[in-house]
Amino acid sequence: MRYSLDPIDLMVFIVYAAGLLALALWISREEKSHQRSTQDYFLASKSLPWWAIGASLIAANISAEQIIGMSGSGFALGLGIASYEWMAAITLILVGKYLLPIFLKNGIYTMPQYLEQRFDSRVKTTLALFWLGVFIFVNLTSVLWLGGLAIQSVAGIDWLYGMIFLAIFSVAYSTYGGLKAVAYTDIIQVVLLVFGGFFLSYLALQQISGGEGVLKGFTILTEKVPGHFDMILSPDNSEYMNLPGISVLVGGLWVMNVGYWGFNQYIIQRALAAKSIQEAQKGIAFAAYLKLLMPIIVVLPGIAAVILFPDIEKPDQAYPSMMSLMPVGIKGLVFAALVAAIVSSLASMTNSISTIFTMDIYRPVRHDKDENHYVNIGRLATVTSLVVAVCVAQPLIGQSEQAFQYIQEFTGLFSPGITVIFLMGMFWKRTTSSGALAAAIGSALFSVLFAVFVPELPFMDRIGIVFLMCLGLTYFVSVRGEAPKNDNSVDISDVSFATTSSFNIAGIGCVLILIGLYATWW
């Protein structure tokens, strides 16, 4: 299914793109009076306010694999996929309360840097190389591929040219200014994204109701596809392997969420750039509330497509197909919102790739260079990663039916081990480097063995079981080895987890809202 943009829509999009690029360059030029340091480029001079942090967290997270991929999963399996979003809100509160203070106390640039402080360079290098591989060959490729498909479906431009455009656009506005340019332009991106998503959901429900109102349309939708509103899937559901019942609430999804929101470089880097711990925590709370809205923006259009576009070839075509409902002018604005989300995530990922490569791989080898040299190496790493991702996107992602599930399956091979390494390293002083490496290797090994020999086990259950196995393996290896040489772990009793009353109230409010949501749709 292919469409084309009206000239008015195309003009709206061009104005948006030009305005975004001009804003990014203006933000970047504010610092032209002095030589840019690595802290300026990779951590925005540690000056981000809470509203920029919260908006940038969501913009980095909600990209093509979220909007298109999760909307496709909404088409295939329904509202149950929203568990990723709603449980992420609770995870963000926990990260802000218990994990973020430890990272900020250690004054790190990257997640591998913390691992070197806590363990040794072996653990740091192993995880740094892993993250570079995942960011380039899974995250970047999936965002570019789905973004190219969206441009092809909406604008009628070949997917390859769409990917090249996205890559060039991302480089143009983010490479010079670094994280600061990315974070502040993300504010506009999120506003446009939320508006576009709500408006699309509104149009879809109006179409379903025949113009009789949103509530009427929603009622009709729940009556025609009631199975798409089950939050806890039964074993006889065809999508049970992707969302295995009650395990969604008490099993492996927690491991995935904690690993993603707590230890993922391109997510947590925004909080590391905060003015203070208070600003970082307020930004985390702001992002948690925005996550509550995401199912309306990305999942509901996918469910509506079951009625409005039942004959699409792949679930991932649901969101681009729905955009045909948009009136002239608004369609260009919503298309701009979609591209905004894609470009924002690309910029976030490439900035984190350049940070890890420069600070964890390159700088230890060439430690005698000045700050400007490392900034230029970071820029080169950004461009190189995008070129590689464009070249391999179609072979790696092109054959997947649901890109979102593909990403979860692949990252699920390593998420249990990474989560164990960080949690054990942060909260148990006896954890050794050998124990951490055992968890990293064991996570991949155990996951592959389960996938080969127990294929009927849902991948989310597999993640929970592998997490427990890695936890036991790390404990066993650590207690049998020598005491760790580096003791940068922090017992809960050693660090102050004091938070502002507003953060605590925000956390309680978020949990209560989520309880209400699950009680409604169970």
NORSUL-V131638 format. One record per helix or strand. SS is the DSSP state (~ for helix, > for strand). FROM is the first residue (numbers start at 1). TO is the last residue. If there is no record, write none. Layout:
ss=SS from=FROM to=TO
ss=SS from=FROM to=TO
//
This chain:
ss=~ from=7 to=29
ss=~ from=38 to=46
ss=> from=48 to=48
ss=~ from=50 to=61
ss=~ from=64 to=76
ss=~ from=79 to=106
ss=~ from=111 to=118
ss=~ from=121 to=155
ss=~ from=159 to=174
ss=~ from=179 to=209
ss=~ from=214 to=224
ss=~ from=226 to=229
ss=~ from=247 to=250
ss=~ from=252 to=263
ss=~ from=265 to=272
ss=> from=274 to=274
ss=~ from=277 to=308
ss=~ from=315 to=325
ss=~ from=330 to=365
ss=~ from=371 to=397
ss=~ from=403 to=427
ss=~ from=433 to=453
ss=~ from=459 to=480
ss=~ from=492 to=494
ss=~ from=501 to=521
//
